Amino acid sequence: MQDLERELYARFGSRVKRNEPLAAHTSFRIGGPADLMLTVESESELCTVLEAARRHRVPVFCLGGGTNVLVSDRGVRGLVLKLGRAFERIEINGSCVKAGGAAMFRVLVEATVEAGLAGLEFAEGIPGTVGGGLLMNAGAFGGEMSAAVAAVRGVNRAGRLMTLSKDEMSFDYRRAALPDQLVITLVEFALNPGDKTVLRARVAELKAKRAARQPTGVPNAGSVFKNPPGLFAARLLEACGLKNLRFGMAAFSERHANFIVNLGGAKAADVRALIETAQAAVRAQTGVQLEPELKLVGEW
C-alpha cells in the first residue's frame, strides 16, 4: 500500500487523499474512510492508476455517484477511484448518444428528451451515474438500460482500454455481465426519434409518480431489495409489518417500504441489521428470499 501511495503521490500530488471519509461521497451519507482515494480526469490516468494498483497488489473500488451502495463503518481498504468531470460529457449525433461513465442519469435524460430522442425516459429519477446504472442494468417503470445500449468502453483491472459491442455483453434483471472490475468510461446508446412534447409529458408523469411514492429530502440509497419474479419487494415488506421498522437512526421509509432512510447519523451496521431482519421476516412469513439491490462495500 505504501509503495502505491508513493507512486501515486509522485504522479498526482495532493489529488491523492488518505483516510478520506466516504460518507461525504454517498447518497446515504454513511461510510467510513478509504485508505486512499483519487479522482482521475482521463482514460490515460485511469489506465496508469489501475496498472499501478495491480502491480502493487492493492484492491481497487470505483465509486460512482455513491447511490445503491452501503459503505461499511470501517471504510474501504485499498484504493477508491472516482471519475472526474472529464467523464461527465454527453455527445449527441443524430440518434447516437455517447455519455461518459460519470454523467448523471437525470442530466442524460434531460439532454436526450430535449434532442427529441426516445428510449431513456424511464430513467428520469434514477439516481447516480451512467456507468453505475449500466453495471446494474438500471430500470424503472417497465424500462431497462440494456434496451438502449449499443456499446461500452472501459478500462480493465490490468489498465487496458477495451470496447464492447452490445453483442459482446449480456444483461439480466439488475445485472450486466461484463469483464470483472471493468471501470466504465463511456456508454453509447442507440435511441429513436420522438416528439418532444410527448417525451416531456412522459418524463413529467414519471417524475410525479416518484415524488408521490418515494422518500424525498432524506438520505437514502434507492431501492433496497430486488423485486422477486412476479412480486414486489415493497408489498412483501409492508405485508410483513416492516414498514417504519427502525434500528438506531436508520429506518424503512413510511412512504415506501423498499427504501431505508438515514434519519441523521445512521450507521452502516444499523442499515445492515435492517436488511437482515427484513430478509428473515419475509422468508419466515412468505418463503420468499429477498435479494439486496444495495451493494455492500468495504470491510465488514
N, C-alpha and C positions, 0 to 999 in steps of 0.2 A: 504493500500500500504506500509506504513512504517513498519508494522508488518512483511509482507512478505519480505521486503528488509532486515530487521534484521535477519530473519531466514535463508535467502539465503546467506547472508554475513557470518554468523556463520558457514555455511556448505561449502561455496565455496570461501570465501575471496575475493581477488581483481579480481577474474574472473567475479564478478557481476559489470556491468558497469551502471552508472547513466547518463541519458541525452546523450546517445550515438547517434551521427549523423548517420542517416540511409542512407544518400546519398552515403556514402562510401561502403555500402553493397548492392547496387542495380545497375543493368546494365544501368539504366537510368542516374545514378549519380544525383538523385533527391530524396529529402526526409528529413523531419525534425527529431528531436530527439525521441528516445524511452525513456520512463520513466525509465525502467530497461531493461537491455539486458544481456543474459547469454548464453554461448556456453556449451552444455553438451557433455560428452565424452563416455557415456554408456547408455544402456537402463535402468539400475538401477537408474542412476542420473536423467534421463528423468522422470521416474515414480515418484521419490521423488519430483521433481520440480512441476510437474503437479498436484500432490495431494496437495501440499502446496498451490499452486495458487488457486485451487478450494476451499480449506478450508478458505482461506483469501478473497475469492470472488474477485480475481483480474483477469481481462481478459488476455488471452494469445494469441499471434500470433506467428506462427512458420514461420520463413523466410528461404527459401531455398537458391537457387543461386541468388535470387534477380532479376530474369527475370520475365516478364509477370506481373509485379506489378507496380503500381504508388503509392508511399507513399506520403501522404499529407505533405504540407509545415509545418503544425503544428505538425507533427510527430504522434507517436502512444502512446496512453495511455495504461498503464498496463505493461506487461512483453513481451518482444520479445525474442524468443528462436531460437538458431541456433544449428544444429547438427555438432559436431566436426569431426576430422579426422578419428576417430574410425568407423564412419558411411560411409566412402568412400570405404570400401573394396569390392572387386569383387572376387567371387569364382566360378570357372568353373569345373564342374564334368560331363563329357560326354556332353549330350545335355541340362543338367540342369545348369542354371546360376543364382547365387544369388548376388544381388547388394545392397549395403547399400543405405539408403534414401538420403545420401549426396553425393553419387557418381555422377560425372559429366556424362551427357549423351554421350558426344563425347568420353570420355575415355571408357565407356562401349561398344560403337560401335566398337572402335578400338580393344578392347580385344576380342570381340566375332568374329570379322572378322578374326583376327589372329589365333583364335582357330578353324577356319573353320566351324563356325556356322551361319546359315542364319535366318533372321527374324527381324533384327533391323537396317538394312542398311538405311532405310528411315529416321532414326533419326540422321544421321551423323552430321547435322548442327544445330540441335535443341539445343538452349542454356539451361542452368540451370541443375537441378539435377534430378535424377531418381524419388525421392519422389514427387517433384513438377510436373514432367511430368505425373506421374500416376494420380494425383489429377485432372488434366485437360485432361486426355486421349490424350496426345500429339500425333500429327500426321503430316505427310507431304508426298507429292508425292504418295498419294494413300494408305499409310500405317498408322496404328494406334497402339499405345502401347497395347491396350486391346487384340489384336490378339495374343500377345506373352506372356501375363501374366498368371502365374499358381497359384500364391498365394501372399499374402501380410501380413506383420507383422507390428504392430504399437502399440502405447500407446494411450489410450483414455483420455478424459478430466478428468476422475476420477483417473488417474495414474495407470491404469491396462493394462498389456500387453495382446494383443489379436492377433490371427492369423485368416485370412480369406482365404478360398479357392476361386478359380475363380467362382465356382457355388454360392458362397455367396455374390458376387458382381455383379453389373450391370453397363454397360457403355453406353454412348451416345456420340454424337459429342461434343468433347472438354469438356467432363464431366464424372466423375466417381462417382457412388453412393456408398458412404462409410459412416460409423458412423460419426456423427458430430464431427468436430475438432480432428479427429484421426491424430496423428503425425506418419507418415510412417517411419519406421526404416529399413525395408528390403523388397525388391521385388524379387520374384522368377519367372524366365522366363523358358518356355519350348520352345527351339529352334530346328532347323532342321540342319542336316549335309549339308554342302555346299562346293563348290570348292573355295579355297582361291583366286585364280586368278580371277574368275568371281566376287566374292564378293568385292575384292579390286577395280576392274574396275567399279562396280556399285557405290561404295562409291565415287570414283574419279569423276564419271559422275555427281552425285548429288551435290558434292562439287563445281564443275564448274558452275552448274546451279544456285546455291545460290549466288556465287560470282558475277555472271553476273546480277542477278536480285535484290539483296538486298543490303542495305547500309552497308558499312564496314568502320571501323576506326572512327566511331562517335557513342556516347552513344545512345542506344535505348532499347526498351523492347520487341522486336519482333512484331508480327502482332497485330494490334490494335483492329480490328474487326473480328468476326467470319464470315465465308462465309455463306451467306443465302442459303437455299436449291436451288440447280441448278444454283447458281450465284457465282460471285467472288467479294468480297468486294473491292479489289483494282480497278477493272474495273468500278464499280459503282462510287467510289470516283473520279477517273480520269474523267469519263464522266460528272460528276457534277462540274468540274472545281476546284477541291480541292487540286490537286497535287501542292506542293510548298506553300500552304496556311500557313501563319506564324502568331503566336501570341508571342510577346516577343522573347525569344531565343529558342522557340520550333516551329518545322515546319514539315509538311508532307514531306517525303523524295521525292526528284526529281527523284530518281531511282525506288522507289516502293511506290505507293500511300497509301498502307496499313501499312506503318511504320511512326511513328513520331520520329524525331531525336532531340537530345539536342545539339544545336549549341554552347553551352557554357554558363552555368549559368541559364539554363531554370528553371522555377518554375513549381511545380505540378499544380498550378492554370492555367498556360498557356496551359499545356497539356490537362487538363480537358476542358478548353474552346474550344480547337481544336476538341476534341471528340464530345462535344455537338453541336458545329456549324456544323460539318460534318453530324451528325445524322439528324439534322433539314433539311439541304440542300438535302440530299439523300431522306429523307421522302417526302419532298415537291415536288421534281422533278420526283421521280420514284414510290413513295408509299411504298418503302421498308424500314423497320425499322432495322437499323444495331444494332447488339448486341455486346458490347465490349467483346473481348477476354482478354483484360487487366483488372486486378483486382485492384480496388481502395481500398487502405488500410490506416487506420489511422483516424484522427479527421479532418472532412471537415466542 
